Amino acid sequence: MTETPEHLISLRRDLHRHPEPAWREFYTTARILEELDRIGVDDVFVGPDALASDARAGVPDADELGRWRERASEAGVDEQTLDRLEGGQTGAIAVLRRGEGPTVALRVDIDALPRTESTDPDHHPVAEEFRAEYDDAMHACGHDGHATIGVGVLEAIADSDFEGTLKVIFQPAEEVIGGGRAIAESGHLDDVDTLMAIHLGLGHPTGEVVAGVEGILAVSNLRAEFEGESAHAGGHPDRGRNAVQAMATAVQNLYAIPRHGEGMTRVNAGNVGGGSASNVIPESAYIDGEVRGETTRLMEYMRDRAETVIESAAEMHDCEVAIERTGQAPSADPDPSLRELIYEVTSGISGVDSRLRRAELGGSEDATYLMRRVQQRGGEATFVGIGTDHPGGHHTATFDIDEASIGIGVAALREAILTIADRDE
C-alpha cells in the first residue's frame, strides 16, 4: 500500500486549518511557495505573473480582500509575499526543467468554500485538532488535498529521471468558476503538450482511479440586482415599486424555462434576498444563480433564456435590473489516448485496487478552460479522479478526505508523467 509521507499529511492539515475562499488564498499561496522553495523548482510564477488578471471572475471587493490579507498576516505570512498577491491575485505556477522532452502540466485547485465546518467531536479534523480556524470558510471539497498532491508530485518528479518540462498549476478560485480562464489566457499553457487536472472523491472510494472524468457540464454563474422604489407598505403601497416581487417572479419563471431536447440543462437560484422591514415596500433585491448545460451551446441556451426571464420579470413590476455574469466555464472531454495511458499505468500502483477508464461527473469545473486551451493548440488533456473515502458529501460540514489517497494520487501521477515523457521521446 502506497503510504502518504508525514510531511505531506502535515501540509494538508495546515492548509485545512487555514481555508481561504476564491481570490483570498493568501496564506495558502504563501505556504505553497515555502514548499516550492524547499523542493527547489526552476521557475515560480506568482499572482499577476501566473494569471491573465483581466480574465479573473468573482473577485471580492477591496474590503473583503483586505480582511483576508490581514488574517494571513496574523498567521505569519510576511508582507513582501502579501504584496506579490495584492488585489487577490493569488495562486502560483511551478516549473521543473529537465532537458529535452515534452511539456507536461498538472492543474490542482487551492480554494475553500464559504461555509462553517462541523464541530462534532467525531469529525476527524476536530479529533486531530486541524479543524478550520475560521467559521466562515472550510475545505469542504478536498482542495487542501489537491494542493498537497501538487507539491508531492513536484517533489517526486524532481527526484526522478524525468526528461522534459513539468508545470504544476496551483489555481485559485475554482469554486466560483473564476480562476480557470485567467490561467488559460495567461500564456503558460501555450507550450503544453499534455495536461492533467485532478479531483479527489467525486463519489469514488479510496483506491479507485478514474482515468477520464466525463460529463463535465458547461456552467455560467450570474448575479441579478433589482432596483425599485420604497414606500410605506400600509399607507402608500401604490407608490412603491417592489423589487422583491420582481425577484420572486424571476425565480419562479427561471424554473419554468423549457429544457432542451439535445441534452442535459440545469438552472438554480441558489441565493436570493432583499428588502429591509415587513412594513416597507422593498426597493432592492438580488439573485445569485447559475445555469448549466451538457455542452457549451446548451449552457448558452439556458443563460440567454435566464437573462430574458429576469429582464421580463423586472419590467413586469416596473423595476430595473442589472445582470452580471460572475463566472463561466465551457464543457470539455478527455482525450481517449491519454485516458488509456493513465488507465494502463495505474495498474501497477500500490494502493490502486480499482480502475475506471471513464465516469460521469454531472457537475461543472473550470479546469475545462485549461483542457480546451491545450487541446485547441494540438495537445491532449484529461480530468483524473482520485478516489477518497469521505464521511460527508462534497460541500457539506462533515466533508473530509482519507489522507491515504494523497499518497496514491502522487504515485499515480508520477507514473503517468514519467510514462508520458518516455512515450514522447
C-alpha positions in Angstrom: 0.0 0.0 0.0 1.4 3.4 -1.0 1.8 5.5 2.1 1.4 9.3 2.3 4.6 10.8 3.8 4.2 12.5 7.1 5.3 15.9 5.8 2.5 15.8 3.1 -0.1 15.0 5.8 1.3 17.9 7.9 1.0 20.2 4.9 -2.6 19.1 4.1 -3.6 19.6 7.7 -2.0 23.1 7.8 -3.9 24.1 4.6 -7.1 22.6 6.1 -6.7 24.7 9.2 -6.4 27.9 7.1 -9.1 27.6 4.5 -9.5 30.6 2.2 -12.2 31.1 -0.4 -11.7 32.3 -4.0 -9.1 35.1 -4.6 -8.4 35.2 -0.8 -5.9 32.4 -0.9 -3.1 34.5 0.7 -1.9 32.0 3.3 -2.4 29.1 1.0 -0.3 30.6 -1.7 2.4 31.6 0.7 2.5 28.1 2.2 2.8 26.6 -1.3 5.7 28.9 -2.1 7.5 27.7 1.0 7.2 24.1 -0.3 8.4 25.1 -3.8 11.5 26.8 -2.2 12.2 23.6 -0.3 11.9 21.4 -3.4 14.0 23.8 -5.5 12.0 24.3 -8.7 13.5 26.1 -11.6 10.8 28.8 -12.0 7.9 30.1 -9.9 5.3 32.5 -11.3 3.1 34.1 -8.6 0.0 36.2 -8.7 -0.1 38.5 -11.7 2.8 36.7 -13.3 0.7 33.5 -13.3 -2.6 35.0 -14.3 -4.3 37.0 -17.0 -5.6 39.3 -14.4 -8.3 40.9 -16.5 -9.8 37.4 -17.1 -10.5 36.8 -13.4 -14.1 36.4 -12.3 -15.9 36.6 -9.0 -13.2 38.8 -7.3 -14.4 40.2 -3.9 -14.3 43.9 -3.1 -11.2 45.6 -1.6 -12.6 45.5 2.0 -13.1 41.7 1.8 -9.7 41.1 0.3 -8.2 43.3 2.9 -9.8 41.3 5.7 -8.4 38.1 4.4 -5.0 39.6 3.8 -4.9 40.7 7.4 -5.8 37.2 8.5 -2.8 35.8 6.5 -0.6 38.4 8.0 -1.7 37.4 11.5 -1.0 33.8 10.6 2.6 34.7 9.8 2.8 35.5 6.1 5.4 38.2 5.5 4.4 41.5 3.9 6.7 41.0 0.9 4.8 37.9 -0.1 1.4 39.5 0.5 2.5 42.4 -1.7 3.1 40.0 -4.5 -0.5 38.8 -4.1 -2.0 42.3 -4.0 -5.6 42.6 -5.1 -6.3 39.0 -4.5 -4.0 37.8 -7.4 -3.4 34.5 -5.7 -2.1 31.2 -6.9 1.2 30.1 -8.4 2.8 28.1 -11.2 5.9 26.0 -10.5 8.2 24.8 -13.3 10.7 22.0 -13.4 13.0 22.0 -16.4 14.8 18.7 -17.0 16.2 18.9 -20.5 14.6 17.9 -23.8 11.3 16.3 -23.8 7.6 17.0 -23.6 6.0 19.8 -21.5 3.5 18.2 -19.1 1.2 20.2 -16.9 -0.7 19.3 -13.8 -3.5 21.5 -12.5 -4.6 21.5 -8.9 -7.1 24.0 -7.4 -6.5 25.5 -3.9 -9.6 27.5 -2.8 -12.0 26.7 0.0 -15.7 27.2 0.4 -17.5 30.0 2.4 -19.2 27.7 4.9 -18.8 26.5 8.5 -17.1 23.2 9.4 -18.6 20.7 11.7 -17.7 20.8 15.4 -18.7 17.2 16.0 -16.1 15.5 18.2 -16.1 12.5 15.9 -15.3 14.7 12.8 -11.7 13.7 12.0 -10.3 17.3 11.8 -11.8 18.1 15.2 -10.5 14.9 16.8 -7.0 15.5 15.4 -7.1 19.3 16.0 -6.8 20.6 12.5 -10.4 21.9 12.1 -10.7 25.3 10.2 -9.6 28.2 12.4 -12.4 30.3 11.0 -16.1 29.7 11.0 -16.7 31.4 7.7 -14.7 29.1 5.5 -13.9 25.4 5.1 -12.1 23.0 2.8 -15.3 21.0 2.0 -14.2 19.8 -1.4 -10.7 18.5 -0.9 -8.7 21.3 -2.5 -6.3 21.2 0.5 -5.6 17.6 -0.6 -5.3 18.7 -4.3 -2.7 21.4 -3.4 -0.8 18.8 -1.3 -0.8 16.3 -4.2 0.6 19.0 -6.5 3.5 19.6 -4.1 4.0 15.8 -3.7 4.2 15.3 -7.5 6.7 18.1 -7.9 8.9 16.6 -5.2 8.6 13.1 -6.8 9.4 14.2 -10.3 12.3 16.4 -9.1 13.8 13.2 -7.6 13.2 11.1 -10.7 14.9 10.6 -14.1 12.2 12.6 -15.8 13.2 14.4 -19.1 11.2 17.3 -20.2 9.3 20.2 -18.5 6.8 19.8 -15.8 4.4 22.7 -14.8 2.3 22.4 -11.7 -0.5 25.0 -11.7 -1.9 25.9 -8.3 -5.1 27.5 -9.4 -7.2 29.8 -7.3 -11.0 30.4 -7.4 -12.3 27.2 -8.9 -15.4 27.2 -6.6 -16.7 30.4 -8.2 -15.7 29.3 -11.7 -13.4 32.3 -11.6 -9.8 31.2 -12.0 -9.6 28.8 -14.9 -10.0 31.3 -17.7 -7.3 33.5 -16.0 -4.9 30.6 -16.1 -5.8 29.5 -19.6 -5.3 33.0 -21.0 -2.0 33.6 -19.2 0.2 32.1 -21.9 1.6 29.5 -19.5 -0.3 26.7 -21.3 0.6 27.6 -24.8 3.6 25.2 -24.9 1.9 22.4 -23.0 1.8 19.0 -24.8 -0.2 17.1 -22.1 -2.4 18.4 -19.3 -3.9 16.5 -16.4 -6.4 18.1 -13.9 -7.3 16.2 -10.8 -10.1 15.9 -8.2 -10.4 13.8 -5.1 -13.5 11.9 -4.3 -16.4 12.6 -6.7 -18.2 9.5 -5.3 -15.2 7.2 -5.8 -13.6 5.3 -2.8 -10.0 5.3 -1.7 -8.0 3.1 -4.1 -10.1 3.8 -7.2 -8.8 5.9 -10.0 -10.8 7.3 -12.9 -8.6 7.9 -16.0 -11.0 10.3 -17.7 -13.9 12.0 -15.9 -16.6 12.9 -18.5 -19.9 14.7 -18.4 -18.4 18.0 -17.2 -21.2 20.4 -17.7 -20.7 23.9 -19.1 -21.7 26.5 -16.5 -22.5 30.2 -16.2 -23.0 32.0 -12.9 -24.9 35.2 -12.7 -26.0 37.9 -10.3 -29.1 39.9 -10.9 -29.7 43.1 -8.8 -33.2 44.5 -8.9 -33.9 48.2 -8.1 -37.4 49.5 -7.5 -38.7 52.3 -5.2 -39.6 52.1 -1.5 -42.8 53.2 0.1 -44.9 52.7 3.3 -46.5 49.3 2.9 -49.6 50.3 4.8 -50.1 53.9 3.9 -48.9 54.2 0.3 -48.3 50.7 -1.2 -49.3 52.1 -4.6 -46.3 54.5 -4.6 -43.7 51.7 -4.4 -42.1 49.5 -7.0 -41.5 46.2 -5.3 -38.1 44.7 -6.1 -38.7 41.6 -4.1 -41.8 40.9 -6.1 -39.8 41.2 -9.3 -37.1 38.9 -7.9 -39.7 36.3 -6.8 -41.4 36.4 -10.2 -38.0 35.8 -11.8 -37.1 32.9 -9.6 -40.4 31.2 -10.3 -40.1 31.7 -14.1 -36.4 30.6 -14.2 -37.5 27.1 -13.2 -40.1 27.2 -16.0 -37.5 27.5 -18.8 -38.1 24.6 -21.2 -35.4 22.0 -21.0 -33.5 21.4 -24.3 -34.1 18.3 -26.3 -30.5 17.8 -27.2 -29.0 17.2 -23.8 -29.0 18.0 -20.0 -29.8 21.5 -18.9 -29.9 22.9 -15.4 -30.9 26.1 -13.6 -30.7 27.1 -10.0 -31.4 30.3 -8.0 -29.2 29.4 -5.1 -29.0 32.6 -3.1 -31.8 35.2 -3.1 -32.7 38.1 -0.9 -33.9 41.7 -0.5 -36.0 44.2 1.5 -35.5 45.8 4.9 -38.6 45.5 7.0 -42.1 44.0 6.9 -43.8 47.4 6.6 -41.6 48.7 3.8 -42.1 48.1 0.1 -38.6 46.7 -0.8 -36.6 48.8 -3.2 -33.8 46.3 -3.8 -33.4 42.6 -4.2 -30.9 40.1 -5.8 -30.5 36.6 -7.2 -27.2 34.7 -7.3 -27.9 31.8 -9.7 -26.4 29.5 -12.3 -27.2 27.6 -15.4 -25.5 24.5 -16.8 -25.6 22.5 -20.0 -24.2 19.2 -21.3 -22.4 21.3 -24.0 -21.3 24.9 -24.1 -24.1 25.6 -26.6 -26.8 24.1 -24.3 -25.4 26.2 -21.4 -25.6 29.3 -23.6 -29.2 28.5 -24.5 -30.1 28.4 -20.8 -28.1 31.5 -20.0 -29.8 33.6 -22.7 -33.2 32.4 -21.7 -32.5 33.0 -18.0 -31.4 36.6 -18.7 -34.6 37.2 -20.7 -36.7 35.8 -17.9 -35.0 38.1 -15.3 -35.3 41.2 -17.5 -39.0 40.4 -18.2 -39.8 40.0 -14.5 -38.2 43.4 -13.7 -40.2 45.0 -16.5 -43.4 43.4 -15.3 -43.1 45.0 -11.9 -41.7 48.4 -13.1 -38.2 47.8 -11.8 -34.7 48.0 -13.2 -32.3 45.1 -13.2 -28.6 44.7 -13.7 -27.3 41.3 -14.7 -23.6 40.3 -14.2 -22.1 37.1 -15.5 -19.9 36.3 -12.5 -18.2 33.2 -13.8 -18.4 30.8 -16.7 -16.7 27.7 -18.0 -17.2 25.6 -21.1 -17.6 21.8 -21.4 -14.7 19.6 -22.3 -13.9 15.9 -22.9 -10.8 13.9 -22.1 -8.6 12.7 -24.9 -9.0 8.9 -25.3 -5.3 8.2 -25.9 -4.3 10.0 -22.6 -7.2 8.4 -20.8 -6.0 5.0 -21.9 -2.4 5.7 -20.9 -3.4 6.7 -17.3 -5.7 3.6 -17.1 -2.8 1.3 -18.0 -0.1 2.9 -15.9 -2.2 2.9 -12.7 -2.5 -0.9 -12.8 0.9 -1.2 -11.1 0.4 1.4 -8.4 0.3 0.1 -4.8 -3.0 1.0 -3.2 -4.9 1.2 -6.5 -7.4 -1.6 -6.4 -9.9 -0.4 -8.9 -9.6 1.5 -12.2 -12.2 3.0 -14.4 -11.5 4.3 -17.9 -14.3 6.8 -17.6 -17.0 8.1 -15.2 -19.6 10.8 -15.4 -19.1 14.0 -13.2 -22.6 15.5 -13.6 -21.2 18.8 -12.3 -19.0 21.6 -13.5 -15.3 22.5 -13.3 -13.4 25.4 -14.7 -10.4 23.1 -15.5 -12.3 22.8 -18.8 -10.9 26.2 -19.8 -7.4 24.7 -19.4 -8.3 21.5 -21.1 -9.7 23.2 -24.2 -6.8 25.6 -24.4 -4.3 22.8 -24.6 -6.5 20.7 -26.9 -7.1 23.6 -29.3 -3.3 24.1 -29.6 -2.8 20.4 -30.6 -2.1 18.9 -27.1 -4.1 16.4 -25.1 -5.8 16.7 -21.8 -7.8 14.7 -19.3 -9.5 15.1 -15.9 -8.4 12.4 -13.4 -10.5 11.3 -10.5 -8.6 10.0 -7.4 -11.0 8.2 -5.1 -11.1 9.1 -1.4 -13.4 7.9 1.3 -15.3 10.8 2.8 -17.8 10.8 5.6 -19.9 13.7 4.3 -20.7 14.7 0.8 -18.8 17.4 -1.1 -19.6 20.9 0.2 -21.0 19.6 3.5 -19.9 20.5 7.0 -18.6 17.0 7.7 -16.6 16.5 4.4 -13.1 15.2 4.9 -10.7 13.1 2.9 -8.8 9.9 3.5 -5.2 11.0 3.7 -4.1 7.7 2.2 -5.5 9.0 -1.1 -2.9 11.7 -1.2 0.0 9.2 -1.5 -1.9 7.2 -4.0 -2.6 10.3 -6.1 1.1 11.3 -6.0 2.3 7.8 -7.0 -0.3 7.5 -9.9 0.5 10.9 -11.3 4.3 10.4 -11.0 4.0 7.2 -13.0 1.8 8.9 -15.6 4.2 11.8 -16.1 7.2 9.5 -16.4 5.3 7.3 -18.9 4.3 10.4 -21.0 7.9 11.5 -21.1 9.1 8.1 -22.2 6.4 7.8 -24.8 7.2 11.2 -26.3 11.0 10.7 -26.6 
